[in-house]
Amino acid sequence: MPPRWAADAAGLIAGYLLDAAIGDPRRLHPVAGYGTAAGALERRIHRPHRTAGTLFTTIAVGVPVLAGLAAGRATRNHPVARFALTAAATWTVLGGRTLRREARTMARHLDAGDLPAARGRLNHLCGRDPSALDEPELARATVESVAENTSDAVVAPLVWGALLGPAGLLGYRAANTLDAMVGHRSPRYARFGTPSARLDDLLNLGPSRLTGLITVAVSPIAGGRPKETLRVWRRDRDDHPSPNAGQCESAMAGALGVRLGGRNVYLGRSETRPFLGDGPRPSAVHLRRAARISGAVGAVAVVLAAAGAAARSKITAGGGGGGGAGPEGPRVSRIRRALKAPRPARTPTTPSRRS
């Protein structure tokens, strides 16, 4: 039986490898099922104010977190079951293979000059209006989406899985899904969606910055230079209106040597964002390089997450390492057995209090 401290770490790695090998299921995806349930809840309790949005977010995130906590507690003394639980949850919430596949599919459409197909594919990655986008703008939208979603769909779930186990994996994916559903500034969700958007921002503060740093480190895999990538990241990362997206997009721009940012149109609403990076606008070749960077960032992130999960499990196990003597480890178990042992009587006529 594997030691308890290794179960979460091995489960994160196994779930990551499952995602890398087979990706998301084509049908009956658990996250899609969650989205359907959350949508039904939203229709039931929606009101055009933040109080209703807070209630919605609390229920829709709280239920998966409680489910993860219950499952984690049920498997805490069963390393094999805990490994299987963590692996399944990790595979469910990751989206790295799908993200890279979409980038490469977009690159093929652009290489072929098939703009209608490329425009039709863009909604697999983001919510921009593609109807008037030319090849460089379609490429820019794809690079920006790959950069941001490398954090949202790969690094952040791994970070929260390392910190909190299955509850962190499920809770983060729930919060991120709600942000995609109601976290935008449409008339219906301008106030109702604010709590979901703020929670997602909070949960991604650390992971997005970690994504930026790892992108700097792995930039040579796409022909970039870490020194230049770091310079662009430090200069441009706070220019983006999002507290997190700029961390990822500026690092990706530096690694690829391209310029991101500009005018975006969402459902008839236009936003003009500052430029990130130096160089030309992206093209199809940069989409394949962005996919390589995304894959490398995920590989580094899962190693860091596994190390973090192992350290966390050892700490919560009392430092004993779970070496076969129960969840506390051998040293703590020996102490507890000694404390529970009957004390000898002080005199033949005075019984022990424990007898």
C-alpha positions in Angstrom: 0.0 0.0 0.0 1.5 3.4 -0.9 2.1 5.8 2.0 -0.7 8.2 2.8 1.4 11.3 2.1 2.0 10.1 -1.5 -1.7 9.6 -2.4 -2.6 13.2 -3.3 0.7 13.8 -5.0 0.5 10.7 -7.1 -3.2 11.4 -7.8 -2.4 14.9 -9.2 0.3 13.4 -11.5 -2.0 10.6 -12.7 -4.9 13.0 -13.4 -2.6 15.3 -15.3 -1.3 12.4 -17.4 -4.9 11.2 -18.1 -5.7 14.7 -19.3 -2.6 14.8 -21.5 -3.4 11.4 -22.9 -7.2 11.5 -23.6 -8.3 15.0 -22.8 -11.9 15.9 -22.1 -14.7 13.4 -22.8 -16.7 14.3 -25.9 -20.0 13.6 -24.1 -21.2 13.6 -20.5 -18.4 15.8 -19.2 -18.9 16.3 -15.4 -18.1 20.0 -15.7 -20.8 20.4 -18.3 -23.2 18.6 -16.1 -22.2 20.9 -13.2 -22.8 23.9 -15.5 -26.3 22.6 -16.4 -27.2 22.3 -12.7 -25.7 25.7 -11.9 -27.7 27.2 -14.7 -30.9 25.8 -13.3 -30.0 27.2 -9.9 -29.2 30.6 -11.4 -32.6 30.8 -13.2 -34.4 30.0 -10.0 -32.8 32.5 -7.7 -31.6 35.3 -10.0 -32.3 38.8 -8.9 -30.6 41.9 -10.4 -28.5 42.6 -7.3 -25.3 41.3 -5.6 -27.1 39.7 -2.6 -28.7 37.2 -4.9 -25.4 36.7 -6.7 -23.6 36.0 -3.4 -26.3 33.4 -2.4 -25.9 31.8 -5.8 -22.1 31.7 -5.6 -22.1 30.3 -2.0 -24.4 27.5 -2.9 -22.9 26.6 -6.3 -19.3 26.6 -5.0 -20.1 25.4 -1.5 -21.8 22.1 -2.6 -18.8 20.9 -4.6 -16.4 21.9 -1.8 -18.4 20.0 0.8 -18.6 17.0 -1.5 -14.8 17.1 -1.9 -14.3 17.4 1.8 -16.6 14.5 2.5 -14.9 12.3 -0.1 -11.5 13.3 1.2 -12.5 12.5 4.8 -13.9 9.1 3.7 -10.6 8.2 2.0 -8.1 9.8 4.4 -7.0 6.4 5.8 -7.2 4.5 2.5 -4.3 5.7 0.3 -5.4 3.7 -2.8 -8.9 5.1 -2.7 -7.5 8.6 -2.0 -5.2 8.3 -5.0 -8.1 7.2 -7.3 -10.3 10.0 -6.0 -7.6 12.7 -6.5 -6.7 11.3 -10.0 -10.3 11.3 -11.1 -11.0 14.8 -9.8 -7.8 16.2 -11.4 -8.6 14.7 -14.8 -12.1 16.1 -14.5 -11.1 19.7 -13.8 -8.0 20.0 -16.1 -8.3 21.2 -19.7 -4.8 21.4 -21.0 -5.0 18.9 -23.9 -8.2 20.5 -25.2 -6.7 23.9 -25.0 -3.6 22.9 -27.0 -5.8 21.1 -29.5 -7.9 24.2 -30.1 -4.8 26.3 -30.7 -3.5 23.9 -33.3 -6.9 23.6 -35.0 -7.1 27.3 -35.3 -3.5 27.4 -36.7 -4.5 24.9 -39.4 -7.6 27.0 -40.4 -5.4 30.1 -40.7 -2.7 28.3 -42.6 -5.4 27.2 -45.1 -6.8 30.7 -45.4 -10.2 29.4 -44.2 -11.4 32.4 -42.2 -15.0 31.3 -41.9 -13.9 28.0 -40.3 -11.5 29.9 -38.0 -14.2 32.4 -37.0 -16.5 29.5 -36.2 -13.9 27.9 -34.1 -13.0 30.9 -31.9 -16.0 30.5 -29.6 -14.4 27.2 -28.4 -11.8 29.4 -26.7 -13.4 32.8 -25.8 -16.5 34.9 -26.1 -15.4 37.5 -28.6 -17.4 38.4 -31.6 -15.4 36.9 -34.5 -17.5 38.1 -37.4 -15.2 41.0 -38.4 -11.8 39.5 -37.3 -9.0 39.0 -39.8 -6.2 36.5 -39.6 -3.9 38.5 -37.2 -6.9 39.3 -34.9 -8.0 35.7 -34.8 -4.5 34.6 -34.0 -4.2 37.3 -31.3 -7.5 36.2 -29.7 -6.3 32.6 -29.7 -2.9 33.4 -28.2 -4.5 35.5 -25.4 -7.0 32.8 -24.7 -4.3 30.1 -24.5 -2.2 32.2 -22.2 -5.1 33.0 -19.8 -6.5 29.5 -19.9 -3.2 27.9 -19.2 -3.6 29.4 -15.8 -7.4 28.9 -15.4 -7.6 25.4 -16.8 -4.2 23.9 -15.8 -2.1 25.8 -13.2 -4.8 27.0 -10.9 -6.6 23.7 -10.5 -3.2 22.0 -9.7 -2.3 24.7 -7.2 -5.6 24.4 -5.3 -5.5 20.6 -5.5 -2.0 20.7 -3.9 -3.3 23.0 -1.2 -6.6 21.5 -0.4 -6.9 18.1 -2.1 -10.1 17.1 -3.8 -12.1 19.9 -2.2 -9.6 22.4 -3.7 -9.9 20.8 -7.2 -13.7 20.8 -7.2 -14.2 24.1 -5.5 -11.8 25.9 -7.9 -13.3 24.5 -11.0 -16.8 25.4 -9.7 -15.8 29.0 -9.1 -14.1 29.3 -12.5 -17.1 27.8 -14.3 -19.4 30.3 -12.6 -17.2 33.2 -13.7 -17.5 32.0 -17.3 -21.3 31.7 -16.9 -22.2 34.9 -15.0 -19.0 36.9 -14.4 -19.3 39.2 -17.5 -20.8 42.6 -17.7 -24.1 41.9 -19.6 -27.3 43.6 -18.4 -28.5 40.5 -16.7 -25.3 39.8 -14.8 -23.8 43.3 -14.2 -24.5 43.0 -10.5 -25.6 39.4 -10.0 -22.4 38.1 -11.4 -20.0 40.3 -9.4 -19.5 37.9 -6.5 -18.6 35.0 -8.8 -16.2 37.2 -10.8 -14.5 38.5 -7.6 -14.2 35.0 -6.2 -12.5 33.8 -9.4 -10.2 36.8 -9.3 -9.2 36.0 -5.8 -8.6 32.3 -6.4 -6.4 33.1 -9.4 -4.2 35.8 -7.9 -1.4 33.3 -7.0 -1.8 30.8 -9.9 -1.7 33.5 -12.6 1.6 34.9 -11.3 3.0 31.5 -11.0 2.0 30.9 -14.6 3.8 34.1 -15.7 7.0 33.0 -13.9 6.9 29.5 -15.3 6.3 30.9 -18.8 9.5 33.0 -18.4 11.4 29.9 -17.4 10.1 27.7 -20.3 10.2 30.4 -23.0 13.2 28.8 -24.9 10.9 25.9 -25.9 9.2 28.3 -28.3 12.4 30.2 -29.3 12.0 32.9 -26.6 14.7 34.3 -24.3 14.0 34.2 -20.5 15.6 37.6 -20.0 13.5 39.3 -22.6 10.3 37.5 -21.5 11.0 38.6 -17.9 11.5 42.2 -19.0 8.2 42.3 -20.9 6.3 40.5 -18.1 7.5 42.9 -15.5 6.8 45.9 -17.7 3.4 45.0 -19.0 1.7 42.6 -16.6 -0.2 45.3 -14.6 -1.4 47.2 -17.7 -4.3 44.7 -18.3 -7.7 45.6 -16.7 -7.8 42.1 -15.2 -5.7 41.5 -12.1 -4.7 38.1 -13.4 -5.0 37.8 -17.2 -2.2 40.4 -17.8 0.2 38.2 -15.8 -0.2 35.3 -18.3 -0.7 37.3 -21.5 2.3 39.6 -21.0 4.6 36.6 -20.3 3.3 34.8 -23.4 3.8 38.0 -25.5 7.4 38.2 -24.3 8.1 34.5 -24.9 6.6 34.6 -28.5 8.0 38.1 -29.4 4.6 39.4 -30.4 2.3 42.2 -29.5 -1.0 41.4 -27.9 -3.8 43.7 -26.8 -6.1 46.1 -28.7 -9.8 46.3 -29.4 -12.1 43.4 -28.4 -15.8 43.1 -29.1 -18.0 41.0 -26.8 -21.7 40.7 -27.6 -21.8 44.2 -29.1 -19.7 45.7 -26.3 -16.3 47.0 -27.2 -13.2 47.2 -25.0 -9.8 48.7 -25.9 -7.0 47.2 -24.0 -3.3 48.3 -23.7 -0.7 46.6 -25.8 1.4 43.9 -24.2 4.7 42.9 -25.6 6.8 44.2 -28.6 6.9 42.9 -32.1 4.4 42.0 -34.9 0.9 40.8 -34.4 0.6 37.0 -34.0 0.1 34.6 -36.9 -0.6 30.9 -37.3 3.0 29.9 -36.4 2.7 31.6 -33.0 -0.3 29.5 -32.2 1.7 26.3 -32.3 4.4 27.9 -30.3 1.9 29.1 -27.7 0.6 25.5 -27.5 4.1 24.2 -26.8 4.6 26.8 -24.1 1.2 25.9 -22.5 2.2 22.2 -22.4 5.6 23.0 -20.8 4.0 25.3 -18.2 1.6 22.5 -17.3 4.4 20.0 -17.0 6.3 22.2 -14.6 3.2 23.1 -12.6 2.2 19.5 -12.0 5.7 18.7 -10.6 5.5 21.7 -8.3 1.9 20.8 -7.3 2.8 17.2 -6.5 5.7 18.4 -4.3 3.4 20.8 -2.6 0.7 18.1 -2.0 3.3 15.7 -0.6 4.6 18.3 1.8 1.1 19.3 2.9 0.0 15.7 3.5 3.1 15.1 5.6 2.4 18.2 7.7 -1.2 17.4 8.2 -0.3 13.8 9.1 1.7 15.1 12.1 5.1 14.7 10.4 5.1 10.9 10.7 4.9 10.3 7.0 2.0 7.8 7.2 4.5 4.9 7.3 1.9 2.2 7.8 1.0 3.0 11.4 -2.1 5.0 10.8 -2.7 8.5 9.6 -0.5 10.1 12.3 2.6 8.1 11.3 4.6 5.7 13.6 5.9 8.2 16.1 2.6 9.8 16.9 0.8 6.4 17.0 3.3 5.1 19.6 2.8 8.2 21.8 -1.0 7.7 21.6 -0.8 4.0 22.5 1.4 4.9 25.4 -1.1 7.5 26.7 -3.9 5.0 26.4 -2.1 2.2 28.2 -3.3 1.3 31.8 -1.2 2.8 34.5 0.2 0.5 37.2 -1.3 0.8 40.7 0.7 2.9 43.2 0.0 0.5 46.1 -1.7 -2.9 46.3 -4.7 -1.3 48.0 -5.0 1.8 45.7 -6.4 1.0 42.3 -5.4 3.1 39.3 -7.9 5.7 38.1 -7.9 3.9 34.7 -8.7 0.4 36.1 
